[in-house]
Amino acid sequence: MSLSAAPSTAGDAQAYADEAIAQGSQSFAAASRLFHEGTRRDVAKLYAWCRHCDDVVDGQALGHGRVASAHSPAGRLQALEEATAAALDGGSANHPAFAALRDVAERHAIPKHLPFDHLAGFRMDAEGRRFATLDELLSYCYGVAGVVGVMMAHVMGARAEETLDRACDLGLAFQLTNISRDVVEDAENGRLYLPLDWLEEAGVPADEVARPEHRAAVAGVARKLVESAEPYYASAQAGIADLPFRAAWAVDTARGVYRAIGRKVLSRGPRAWDSRARTNGAEKIILLIGGGAGALRSRRRTGSPRPAELWTRPRHP
């Protein structure tokens, strides 16, 4: 299965990356402008590869619509794994997303297992995996988001294991927030990420999450999910002290934006999914200022150990 027609140059990769981040995530694109130019360019490249993989597995373009493909999700995932391995081994890249990954992985010495941890998360989606408990869900959140935080931290110059753990924590919190925001849409598309034991406790059959008569009960489960993200947001905030100031500002701004989305889900209750929860322009400006203040405070903050009870990313030899 071919993912492109011709080898991509470094210029192709950067142009593709800049377009991907601009079109794929308004919140992330806004926060990324705070980075030093070199960091911003490499953050965009890593984002572009992650976005491309997500879209290929889902058969979408920038998270929307459907793209015709003769291959199954498993077949598309195998092609991604092969192209990723070739890029990380210094081979040719027949799509700008893989040229982007190759460039950023070489420049920042990103361990090769991390991109494959990300693809393993997509494999859970391709297999239609469901999660019995919060811990099982967090393993999935690591694959699709936590490991992205770890790779992004590498791009920002972080190497200490605890700093990488806290970067993972931010990715976990982001994904828990995303799941709470998209509960009904996901269910309508045949996907379920809420812990099955929570649904059973709430009296909601797993295949009826999208039904209006369960909306109040589902809102209660979503509340638990948003509340579960809070200690990971707190841990991530403590980790920004180890980042350069502009990176800390960008990360704390993104943290504030996603956390605000979770609070909107909470405040709306059963009406949380009548329209997509998002922050508006004025709110983003306030959160941008708050992120700068948080980055400044982090320069004076003394470190505290990461809470031992938090789920911790896997370690590789």
N, C-alpha and C positions, 0 to 999 in steps of 0.2 A: 504494500500500500504506500503510495507516494504522498508526501505531505506538501510538495511544491514542485515547481518545474525546473528551477535553475538555482545554482549556488548563490548565496547571498553575501554581499559585502558588508563591511563594518558600517558604511554609510546607510545601506539599506536597513540594517538592524536598528540603528538609532532612530531613523525616520519612522520605522514601523513601531518602535517602542514608544516614541513620543505620541503617535497617533492612538496607540492602544490605551495608554493611560488617560489621555484626554477624553476618549470616547467611552472607556470601560467603567470608570469610577470618578464621578465628580468630586466626591469627598476626598479620595486618595490623591487625586490630581491637585486639588487645592492645597492639601497639607504638604505635598512633595515640593511645591514651589519654595518652601522655606529652607530646603537643603542647599548646601554649597553646590555650585553648578556641576562639578564632577560627580558628586554623590547623587544628585538628582538624575543625571543621565543614566547612571548605573542602576539606581532604584527603578527607573522606568524600564530598563532592559529586563530586569528580573521580573517585574510585574508583567511585562508583555509575554514572557514565556509561560508564566503561571496562568495568565488569562487565556492564552492560546490552548494550553492543555485542557483547561476546564471546558472551553468551547468545543474542542474536538470530541471529548468524551460525551458531552451533552448534545452534540450535533447542533450547536448554536453559533451565532456570531456576536461577540461582545456581550454574551449573556442574554441574547434575545432571539426570538424566531426559531425556525428550524432550517437546517442546511441538509439538503438531500445527500445521502451516503449509502453506498451499497454494503457497507461494512457494519457489523454489530458494534456496540460499545466496547466489548472485549477486544474485537479486532482493531478498533481505533486506538485503544489503550496500548496494545502491543506495538503498533506503529510508533506511538509516542515514546515508548520505552526504547525502541531501537534507535530512533532519531536522537533521543537524549543521550544514550550511551555513545553514539558516534560523535556528537558534539563535545561531550566531556572528555573524550579520548583524543581530541584535536583533529577529528576528521572534518570532511566538508559538511556544510549545513545547507540543506536544500529548502530552507524556509527561514526568513529573518528572525523568527522567534528563537530558533536554535542557535543561530549565529549570535544573537543577543545573550543567550545563556552561556555559550562558550566564552564570550568576551568577559562577562562579569565573573564567571567562575574562576577563570584564569587570573584575573586582576586581583581578586580578593581571596584566593585560595579557599573557596567554598568546598568543604568535603563532599566527595562524590555521592556519598550515601544520602545526603539531604534531598537533592532533587528526586531521588527514587523513593524516599519516604513520602514525598508529596504525591507522586504517581500512585503509591500504595493507597493513599486516601481516596483518590479517584477510583481505584479498583473497588473499594467498598460501595461507591455509588453505582458503578457498572454492574455490580452483583446484586444491587437492590437490598443491601444490608440494612437490617433494623437493629436497634440497640436496646437491650433489656434494662440497662441501668445507666445512671449518669456517668459512671466510670467508663463504660463501653462507649458512650457517646463522646467522651473526652478523648478517647483513643482516635476516633474518627476526626474530631476537631483538630487534633495534632496533625494528622496527615494532610488535611485540606487547608489549614490556616496556621497552626502553631509552628510548623516547620518553616513556613514562609517567614514568620517573624524571626526565626533563628537565622535564615539566610539573609534577610534584610539587615539584621544586626551585624553580620559579617561585612556587608557592604559599608556599614557605618563605622567599621573599625573595631567592633567588639570581639573579644576572644575569650574572656573569662567565662567559665562555665555558668556561674550564677547569673551573670548578665545575660547569657544566652537563654537560661531558664526563664528569666523574666521577660525576655523578648517573646519566647514561646507563650508565656502566660497572656500576653497581649493578644496574640493570635487566637488563643482559646477563647478569650473574652469576646473578641470580635465575632467569632463564629457562633458562639452561644447567642449573641445579640441578633445576628443575621437569621438564625433559626427561629427565634421568637418572633421576629418581624414577618417572616415568610411562611408561618405555620400553615395557613389555609391555602395559599398559592401552591406550596409544596404538596399538600395533601391532594389537591385537585389534579396535580400532575403525577400522582401515584408515588410520591415520596414521603417518607415519615422519618423524622429525626428525634421526635420527643421520646424520652425514655419510656419503655413499655410498662415498667412497674408504676410510674407516675400516672399513666393513662388508666391503668387498671384501678388504682386507688381512687381516681376521679370518676370512675364509672363510664369512661369513654371507650367504646370499641375502637381498636386500632384502625379499622377500615372506615370509620365514620367521623374522623376528625374534622372534616370540612362541612359536616352537616350543621345547619343553623341551630337546631335544637340543642347542640352540645357546646355552643359558643361560650357560655358562661363558664362551664367546666374546663374547657380548653384554655380560657383566659387564666384560670387558676394555675394550670400546668405551665403556661408561658410565664406567669409571674415567678414561679419557682426557678425557671430557667434563667430569667433576667437576674434574679437574686443570686443565683449560683455563679454568675459572671463577676459579681462585685469583688470578691477577694482576688480574682485574677487581674482585674483592672487596678486594684490597689497595689498588688505586687509589681505590676508593670510600671506604675508611676515611680515606685522606689528605684527601679532599674535605670531610669533615664539619667541619673546622676553620672553614670559611667559613659555617657555618649557625649560627643562634641556638642557645644551649645545649640547650633542651628539644627542638628539632628534631634536633640532633645526637644526643641521647640516643635518641630514637625511631628514627632512621635506623640508628644503630649496633646497637641492639637487634634490629631487623628483619634487619640484615646477619648478626648472630650466629645468629639462628634459622634462616635459610635455609642458611647455611654448615654448620650442624650437621646439617641434613637431608642435605646432600651427603656429609658424613662418614659418616653412617649407611649410605648407599648403598654407599660404599666398603667399610665394615667388613663388610657382609653378603655381599659378593661375589655369587655366583650365586643366593643366596637373597634378594637385594635386593627382589624383587617378589613374595615370598610374602605380604607384607602391606605396606600403604602406610607408607613411612618418614615419621615425624613426630616432633616433640619433645613430651615430656610436660610436665605442669604444673611439676614440680620443676626440670626443665631450663630451662624458660622463665624461672623466677625467677632462676636462676643467670645466664642470658643477659641478663636485665634489669639485674642488678647490673653485669655486664660491660659492657653498653652505656653505663651511667652512667659507669663508670670510663674507658671509651674517650672519651666526650665530654669528660670533665675533662682527660684527657691531650691531647686535640686543642687545648685552649686554650693549651697551652704549646709545641705542636709548631711548628717552622719548616717552611715549605712546601718541597716538592721537586717538580720538573717531572713531569708525567705521562709514563710510559714511551712513547717514540715508536713502539714496535713493536705497541702495542695497536690493535685495530680502532677506528676513530674514526667517530662519527656523521656523517651528511651535513650539509653547510652549505647553508642557503637564502639567496638574495639578500635 
